[in-house]
Amino acid sequence: MASRILHAQLRHRRTTSSKLRPLHHLRTYRFFSSERFSGPSLQKPDVPDDSSNGSKLASPLASQDVPDDSSSSSSSSTLRLLELAKPQKKLLAGAFATLSLTSSVTLSFPFLVGKIIDSAIDNPTMVDPTYAAAGLFGMISAAGAGVVARQIFLTKAGENIVAELRSDLFRSVLRQDNSLFDQTRTGDIITRLTSDISLIQTALTTEILNATRAVLMSVGGVSFLLVTSPTLTLVSCLSLPPIFVSAKYFGKKIKALQTTVQSDLAKTTVKAEEVISQIKTVRSFNAESFEAEAYKSRTQTVRDRAIEAGVKGAYLDGTVHVAANAGLLCILAVGGNMLGVGGGTAVITPGELASFLMYSVFVAGNVSALSTVYGSLQKSTGAAERIFELIDQQPTIMTAAKGNGQPHDPLKNNDIVLKNVSFNYPTRQKYEVLSNLSLELPQGSHTAIVGSSGSGKSTISQILLRLYDVNSGSITIGGRSIRELPPETLRDLISVVQQEPVLFSSSIADNIRYGNLEASEEEVYEAAKSANVTDFAETFPDKLDTLVGEKGVQLSGGQKQRVAIARVLLRNSPIVIFDEATSALDAESEFLVTKAIEQIVEGRTVISIAHRLSTIRKAQQVAVIENGAVVEVGNVKDLINLEGGKFNELIQRQR
Ligand SMILES: Nc1ncnc2c1ncn2[C@@H]1O[C@H](COP(=O)(O)OP(=O)(O)OP(=O)(O)O)[C@@H](O)[C@H]1O
């Protein structure tokens, strides 16, 4: 049973939807240092350890604004795109081989039709049109088989490239600094993982092949035109100037509009994602109409720009259509005279004129296909730049850790010492959240951190986990700076129970198992029992296999909290942080959760970020935080009785 659940969970992880899921819960994900389960990181050059200025802002992503496609970055992106196709070279070679076959058949078709017409005119008794058609049908069937094979090769190559790129990109996302997630909306990243990658897939397979076919057919077609009649070839060139002029004029406008449409569309997706994920808040404020209107107005902007681009495209198509057909009429007029109509000398046969006309249509079609391919290749270069930007983003924390991934000496103990720590969030450079903060948390002790809202209590748990690096000062565990520990090792030492625990949309058991993916079913059950999860799970028909819904919406706040505690129990880390774990609960839930918490506290270093006296009572020491600094520290009794003290003041306010 256990292995079934584990396999189901791992299988679940492999699917795209579950790959996207952790973006919403990235902090939870990191508390459990599960990035590593997503596989090895991409190879990155080492960056120097910059311990004096850890609180760096990850370079913001260029968001959905399509980057300036300067030719150098475009060409390097194109080269990198081609690199991605390299491992699929056998499949792509197969696709090119079948393409050559189908193109040769298509190219020889007008030539053969011309020959059949001439033979039928010259020697009507010798040529049986049925046999001729049957012969051509044989050729077409061979080409058809080539088309089938090409599609199969292309689909396989395309899907392989996409799967590889998607998982590389996702790994890269998981390695990024928190500051990147603080300033980038989830929807932006999801767009890169989905539609941008699809654009690349099309570019690397279908479009490159279309381009090759168009070039082959155009070059082959023009050669046939020249061989058949250089004079008529010159005549057919008359249609080129209006086509080129209008393609340049409209093409520029269309590209600019398409770029804006792409960027506006991405913003619309981001908005939809935000509203859907916050639907309860939207409902409770009766804001459905407001949000629907806001979304409608965004989609209308997209629609208007897309129509504008479509209209420009229609003008271009119309101009090309008239110019190309006028060219054909010129060929017909001049070619008709060349047939010797009206008594002149014939310099061309009817069959040659027919094949010339067919090749002209081919060439026109393929030249215009080349411009379409060029347009979509431009689009995918933009998408590639957005993807490479994210893959190339250098996280400061993962790579700066000395000995990251290397074995390290075991820690002497789990004493935590924060010394003169100053910190600001990278997105708010000028606002110092922690200011010269010093605090000692001996191994096995229970410390309550109290203080007014916004004083910096939760921030302490974030810097202990090294979700952010501090600007100055030091944090040590067992005498070792946390910067020297691989982040995974550090995060294995610490578990956090948050005020609003985040669950994944799988079963209760799977959510508990997140604490230790190797745990047996019995261990999961034991953890569930100790955290009073079985009390409520047993009342559901599927018991621990009950699905909890997205972010655990199908459970109450207290039930979610107990699942989160069971998860931490299973994790068995020596340091546990309760970040106001019971403050959002009613009295009965608080009682049950507190009982569950008592199971964890035993024998561990505990930090309770607390508001209420009930949570604080069991702590051995209390640290009062004010404006990011410890202003009072001592045991609960002493501080309660300290007249005029900060803690005493806080308690008085609660009474
Ligand atoms: N990711 C972030 N980016 C920028 N500023 C942040 C971020 N998280 C928190 N802050 C700011 O840091 C300050 C301290 O926040 P913190 O969450 O540590 O306070 P707290 O003492 O835990 O408050 P509360 O009791 O209300 O939870 C606040 O002013 C907050 O606005």
The ligand as an SDF file (V2000), in Angstrom:
LIG
                    3D

 31 33  0  0  0  0  0  0  0  0999 V2000
    8.7430   39.1170    1.2580 N   0  0  0  0  0  0  0  0  0  0  0  0
    8.7720   40.3420    1.7870 C   0  0  0  0  0  0  0  0  0  0  0  0
    9.2060   41.3800    1.0380 N   0  0  0  0  0  0  0  0  0  0  0  0
    9.2680   42.6320    1.5380 C   0  0  0  0  0  0  0  0  0  0  0  0
    8.9090   42.9550    2.7980 N   0  0  0  0  0  0  0  0  0  0  0  0
    8.4540   41.9660    3.5960 C   0  0  0  0  0  0  0  0  0  0  0  0
    8.3470   40.6130    3.1310 C   0  0  0  0  0  0  0  0  0  0  0  0
    7.8590   39.8600    4.1320 N   0  0  0  0  0  0  0  0  0  0  0  0
    7.6670   40.6890    5.1720 C   0  0  0  0  0  0  0  0  0  0  0  0
    8.0220   41.9430    4.8630 N   0  0  0  0  0  0  0  0  0  0  0  0
    8.0030   43.1280    5.7460 C   0  0  0  0  0  0  0  0  0  0  0  0
    8.8820   42.8710    6.8380 O   0  0  0  0  0  0  0  0  0  0  0  0
    8.3460   43.3730    8.0530 C   0  0  0  0  0  0  0  0  0  0  0  0
    8.3740   42.2710    9.1190 C   0  0  0  0  0  0  0  0  0  0  0  0
    7.4860   41.2650    8.6960 O   0  0  0  0  0  0  0  0  0  0  0  0
    7.2610   39.9350    9.5490 P   0  0  0  0  0  0  0  0  0  0  0  0
    6.3640   39.0700    8.7720 O   0  0  0  0  0  0  0  0  0  0  0  0
    8.5740   39.3980    9.9650 O   0  0  0  0  0  0  0  0  0  0  0  0
    6.5070   40.5440   10.8120 O   0  0  0  0  0  0  0  0  0  0  0  0
    5.8630   39.7700   12.0630 P   0  0  0  0  0  0  0  0  0  0  0  0
    6.4830   40.3560   13.2830 O   0  0  0  0  0  0  0  0  0  0  0  0
    5.9610   38.3090   11.8970 O   0  0  0  0  0  0  0  0  0  0  0  0
    4.3730   40.2820   11.9020 O   0  0  0  0  0  0  0  0  0  0  0  0
    2.9840   39.5300   12.2580 P   0  0  0  0  0  0  0  0  0  0  0  0
    2.9350   39.3600   13.7400 O   0  0  0  0  0  0  0  0  0  0  0  0
    1.9520   40.5160   11.7830 O   0  0  0  0  0  0  0  0  0  0  0  0
    2.9740   38.2500   11.4710 O   0  0  0  0  0  0  0  0  0  0  0  0
    6.9680   43.8940    7.7320 C   0  0  0  0  0  0  0  0  0  0  0  0
    7.0300   45.3020    7.6780 O   0  0  0  0  0  0  0  0  0  0  0  0
    6.6350   43.3470    6.3700 C   0  0  0  0  0  0  0  0  0  0  0  0
    5.9000   44.2670    5.6160 O   0  0  0  0  0  0  0  0  0  0  0  0
  1  2  1  0
  2  3  1  0
  2  7  2  0
  3  4  2  0
  4  5  1  0
  5  6  2  0
  6  7  1  0
  6 10  1  0
  7  8  1  0
  8  9  2  0
  9 10  1  0
 10 11  1  0
 11 12  1  0
 11 30  1  0
 12 13  1  0
 13 14  1  0
 13 28  1  0
 14 15  1  0
 15 16  1  0
 16 17  2  0
 16 18  1  0
 16 19  1  0
 19 20  1  0
 20 21  2  0
 20 22  1  0
 20 23  1  0
 23 24  1  0
 24 25  2  0
 24 26  1  0
 24 27  1  0
 28 29  1  0
 28 30  1  0
 30 31  1  0
M  END
$$$$
